Amino acid sequence: MAKKIIGFDLDGVFLDFSELKRSRAAERGIFLSPQETPSDIFQKKIPKELYEELQNELYAKPPHALSIPLIQGAKEGLKRIHCAHIPFFLVSRRKSPEVAIQVLKKHELWPGYFNEKNSFFVNTPEEKDIQARKLSITHFVDDESKVLDCIQSVRHKILFDPLNIFSDDETYIRISSWDDLTPHLLN
């Protein structure tokens, strides 16, 4: 049996942007429900120019980019995976990796769990697949189905869906919490 190697996305798997997306959009007169905040949906609800402005504000500029909370159970789950000696990597699409690293430091996930040896920042979903192939990742956790569609080299694709908005799909394992994700990855 092949060794399990886990790949994680960052935003939407470890970091919860839902409330910040809602508040920043509301300040601009666009009112969203929590179910409209996942990236696959958020992009369709916001005019393109505003979407690009919000993306920069949310992911690249302090103070907002540094105020993002962890998803409940994420740190504890990662600790259990680390203690089980299962190798894992962070493969994230971030235009500003230095801001992502600051957020990870704030939540005490860098350098203890993620660091320059196991963290990779790419520009496109296709580059996530290239990196996953290089790292021999067997399981990949992402909150965007369109990204998982591009990761062809990974056999076990897990759609992290904490708001339970995506329908069940035989293509992915859909999991809604770290309480469910952690035992799945440990088995």
C-alpha positions in Angstrom: 0.0 0.0 0.0 1.3 3.4 -0.9 2.3 5.9 1.8 -0.3 8.5 2.6 0.8 12.1 1.9 -1.6 14.9 2.5 -1.9 18.2 0.6 -3.8 21.1 2.1 -5.1 24.3 0.7 -4.9 27.2 3.2 -7.9 29.6 2.7 -11.2 28.0 3.4 -9.6 24.9 4.9 -7.6 26.5 7.8 -8.7 30.1 7.6 -12.3 31.2 7.7 -13.0 34.3 5.5 -16.8 34.1 5.6 -17.6 36.9 8.1 -14.9 39.2 6.7 -16.2 38.7 3.2 -19.7 39.5 4.3 -18.7 42.6 6.3 -16.4 44.0 3.6 -19.1 43.4 0.9 -21.8 45.0 3.1 -19.7 48.1 3.5 -20.0 48.4 -0.3 -23.8 47.8 -0.3 -23.7 44.1 -1.2 -25.3 41.9 1.4 -24.4 38.2 1.4 -25.5 35.2 3.4 -22.8 32.9 4.9 -23.7 30.4 2.2 -22.6 33.0 -0.5 -19.1 33.4 0.8 -17.3 30.3 -0.4 -14.9 31.3 -3.3 -16.8 29.3 -5.9 -20.0 31.4 -5.2 -18.5 34.7 -3.9 -16.9 35.4 -7.2 -20.3 35.1 -9.0 -22.1 37.4 -6.5 -19.7 40.4 -6.7 -19.0 42.6 -9.8 -15.6 41.8 -11.3 -13.8 45.1 -10.4 -15.1 44.9 -6.8 -14.2 41.2 -6.5 -10.6 42.0 -7.5 -10.5 44.9 -5.0 -11.9 42.7 -2.2 -9.6 39.8 -3.0 -6.6 42.1 -2.6 -8.0 43.5 0.6 -8.9 40.2 2.1 -5.8 38.2 1.2 -2.9 40.6 0.8 -3.3 43.7 2.9 -3.1 44.1 6.6 -5.1 44.6 8.8 -7.9 42.6 7.2 -5.7 39.9 5.8 -4.1 39.3 9.3 -7.5 39.3 11.2 -8.7 36.0 9.7 -9.7 33.4 12.3 -8.8 29.7 12.1 -11.6 27.3 11.3 -12.8 25.5 14.4 -10.7 22.3 15.0 -8.1 23.0 12.4 -5.1 23.4 14.7 -6.1 20.4 16.8 -6.6 18.3 13.7 -3.3 19.3 12.2 -1.6 18.5 15.5 -3.1 15.0 15.5 -2.0 14.4 11.9 1.5 15.7 12.8 1.7 13.4 15.8 0.7 10.4 13.6 3.8 11.2 11.5 1.8 11.5 8.3 3.6 13.8 5.9 1.7 16.9 4.8 2.2 19.9 2.7 0.5 23.3 2.2 -0.1 24.1 -1.4 -1.9 27.5 -1.7 -2.8 30.0 -4.3 -1.6 33.2 -2.7 -0.2 36.2 -4.5 1.3 37.4 -1.2 2.9 34.4 0.5 4.5 36.7 3.1 1.1 37.7 4.3 0.0 34.1 4.5 3.1 33.3 6.5 2.3 36.1 8.9 -1.2 34.8 9.4 0.2 31.2 10.0 2.6 32.7 12.5 -0.2 34.5 14.3 -2.1 31.2 14.7 1.1 29.4 15.7 1.1 27.1 12.7 4.4 28.5 11.3 7.1 27.1 11.7 5.9 24.3 13.9 3.6 22.7 11.4 4.1 24.6 8.1 7.4 26.1 7.1 9.6 26.8 4.1 10.2 23.0 3.6 6.6 21.9 3.3 4.8 25.0 2.1 4.3 26.0 -1.5 2.6 29.0 -3.0 1.4 28.8 -6.6 -0.6 31.0 -8.9 -3.1 28.6 -10.6 -5.0 25.4 -9.9 -3.0 23.7 -12.6 0.2 24.6 -10.7 -1.3 23.0 -7.6 -1.5 19.8 -9.6 2.1 20.1 -10.8 3.2 20.6 -7.2 1.1 17.8 -5.9 2.6 15.4 -8.5 6.2 16.5 -7.5 5.4 15.8 -3.8 3.6 12.5 -4.5 0.5 13.8 -2.6 -2.1 11.1 -2.3 -4.9 13.1 -0.5 -5.7 16.7 -1.2 -8.1 18.9 0.8 -9.5 22.1 -0.8 -12.6 24.1 -0.4 -13.1 24.7 -4.2 -14.4 22.0 -6.5 -13.0 23.8 -9.5 -9.5 23.5 -8.0 -10.0 19.8 -7.2 -11.1 19.3 -10.8 -7.6 20.5 -11.9 -5.7 18.3 -9.5 -5.6 15.3 -11.7 -2.5 13.6 -10.1 -4.2 13.1 -6.7 -6.3 10.0 -6.2 -8.2 11.1 -3.0 -9.8 14.5 -3.4 -11.6 16.0 -0.4 -13.9 18.9 -0.7 -14.0 20.8 2.6 -17.5 22.3 2.9 -18.1 23.7 6.3 -21.4 25.5 5.2 -22.8 22.3 3.6 -23.6 24.1 0.4 -22.2 21.7 -2.2 -24.2 18.7 -3.3 -22.8 15.3 -2.8 -20.7 14.3 -5.8 -19.1 10.9 -6.4 -16.0 12.7 -7.7 -15.0 14.0 -4.2 -15.3 13.1 -0.6 -17.3 16.0 0.9 -16.5 16.8 4.5 -17.9 19.7 6.5 -15.7 19.9 9.6 -12.3 19.3 11.0 -14.0 16.9 13.5 -14.9 14.7 10.5 -11.8 15.5 8.4 -9.2 14.5 11.0 -10.3 10.9 11.6 -10.8 10.5 7.8 -7.2 11.5 7.2 -5.8 9.4 10.1 -7.4 6.2 8.8 
